Amino acid sequence: MNKEFSPRITSFLCKWCSYTGADLAGTSRLQYSTSIIPLQVMCSSRVDPVFLLKAYLSGSDGVLLGGCHPGDCHYETGNYHTRRRFALVKEVFDSLGLESERLKLSWISASEGPKFARVANEYTEEIRKLGENPTRKSIFL
């Protein structure tokens, strides 16, 4: 494991839950990885699968998608769409020979700041063990 490697993890976070959970982690002064690059989206279901692929192919070492818990979506059923779509994206990654373990979906509510910090830290360690995104070397010479 390379201790000097600091992964870049693009995170698409639902405005109503996951992003607010990340904000709570910050205001609670919980320590979590600075590798997380948060992007606020209105709903996890609004994240087009192409965004996940593009983030990975643009050099992100990992991609985290955070949404409301199933049944608690601000838009009623958005996270059910996310769950189905995410499973398909992982299959597409595998069929293309890409590392689908570099994709993660997590349900984090607005009140779960500690969970956000834990997920961020655990996922950063998982990506650190995998090493640098192999496509980054071919894209960024």
C-alpha positions in Angstrom: 0.0 0.0 0.0 1.4 3.3 -1.1 1.0 5.8 1.8 1.9 8.8 -0.4 -0.9 8.1 -2.8 -3.8 10.4 -2.2 -6.8 9.3 -4.2 -9.3 11.6 -6.0 -12.8 10.5 -5.3 -15.6 12.3 -7.2 -18.8 12.2 -5.1 -22.2 12.9 -6.4 -24.3 13.7 -3.3 -28.1 14.2 -3.0 -28.9 17.7 -1.8 -31.5 16.6 0.6 -29.7 13.8 2.4 -26.1 12.8 1.6 -24.8 16.3 0.9 -26.5 17.5 4.1 -25.0 14.5 6.0 -21.5 15.6 4.6 -22.2 19.1 5.8 -23.2 17.8 9.3 -20.0 15.8 9.4 -18.1 19.1 8.7 -19.9 21.2 11.1 -19.5 18.5 13.8 -15.8 18.6 13.1 -15.6 14.9 12.2 -12.4 13.9 10.5 -12.9 12.5 7.1 -10.8 12.1 4.0 -9.9 15.2 2.0 -9.9 12.9 -1.1 -13.6 13.3 -1.4 -14.6 15.9 -4.0 -18.3 16.6 -3.2 -20.7 17.6 -6.0 -24.3 18.5 -5.0 -27.1 17.1 -7.1 -30.8 17.5 -6.6 -31.4 13.8 -6.4 -29.2 10.7 -6.8 -31.6 9.6 -9.6 -30.6 12.7 -11.6 -27.0 11.5 -11.9 -26.8 10.2 -15.5 -24.7 6.9 -15.7 -22.5 8.7 -18.2 -21.5 11.1 -15.4 -20.1 8.2 -13.4 -18.2 6.8 -16.4 -16.9 10.3 -17.4 -15.7 11.0 -13.8 -13.8 7.6 -13.9 -12.4 8.1 -17.4 -11.4 11.7 -16.6 -9.0 10.4 -13.9 -11.0 10.0 -10.7 -9.6 7.1 -8.7 -13.1 6.4 -7.3 -16.7 7.6 -7.7 -19.1 7.7 -4.8 -22.8 8.2 -5.3 -24.8 9.1 -2.2 -28.5 9.3 -1.9 -31.4 9.2 0.6 -32.3 5.9 2.1 -34.9 3.9 0.0 -38.3 5.1 1.0 -37.1 8.5 2.2 -36.4 10.2 -1.1 -37.5 13.8 -1.3 -38.9 13.0 -4.8 -40.6 9.8 -3.5 -39.0 7.1 -5.8 -35.7 8.6 -7.0 -33.5 6.4 -5.0 -35.2 3.2 -6.4 -34.3 4.4 -9.9 -30.8 5.0 -8.6 -30.4 1.6 -7.2 -31.5 -0.1 -10.4 -29.4 2.2 -12.6 -26.3 1.8 -10.4 -26.5 -2.0 -10.7 -26.5 -1.7 -14.5 -23.6 0.7 -14.5 -21.5 -1.7 -12.4 -22.3 -4.4 -15.0 -21.3 -2.1 -17.8 -18.0 -1.3 -16.1 -17.3 -5.1 -15.7 -18.2 -5.8 -19.3 -15.9 -3.0 -20.5 -13.0 -4.4 -18.4 -13.1 -1.4 -16.0 -12.8 -1.8 -12.3 -16.4 -1.7 -11.0 -15.1 -1.7 -7.4 -14.1 1.9 -8.0 -17.8 2.7 -7.9 -19.7 2.9 -4.7 -23.3 3.6 -3.8 -24.2 4.6 -0.2 -27.5 5.7 1.4 -26.7 8.5 3.9 -29.5 10.6 5.5 -29.1 14.2 6.5 -28.7 13.3 10.2 -26.0 10.7 9.5 -22.9 12.9 9.6 -20.9 10.2 11.4 -21.9 7.7 8.8 -20.8 10.0 6.0 -17.4 10.4 7.6 -17.1 6.6 8.1 -18.1 5.8 4.5 -15.7 8.5 3.2 -12.8 7.2 5.2 -13.5 3.5 4.5 -14.0 4.1 0.8 -10.8 6.2 0.6 -8.9 3.3 2.1 -10.4 0.8 -0.3 -9.3 3.1 -3.2 -5.9 3.6 -1.7 -5.4 -0.2 -1.7 -6.5 -0.4 -5.4 -4.0 2.3 -6.3 -4.2 4.9 -8.9 -6.8 4.8 -11.6 -5.1 2.9 -14.5 -6.9 5.1 -17.1 -5.4 8.2 -15.6 -2.0 7.2 -16.9 -3.3 6.8 -20.4 -5.2 10.0 -20.4 -2.9 12.3 -18.5 0.6 11.8 -19.8 
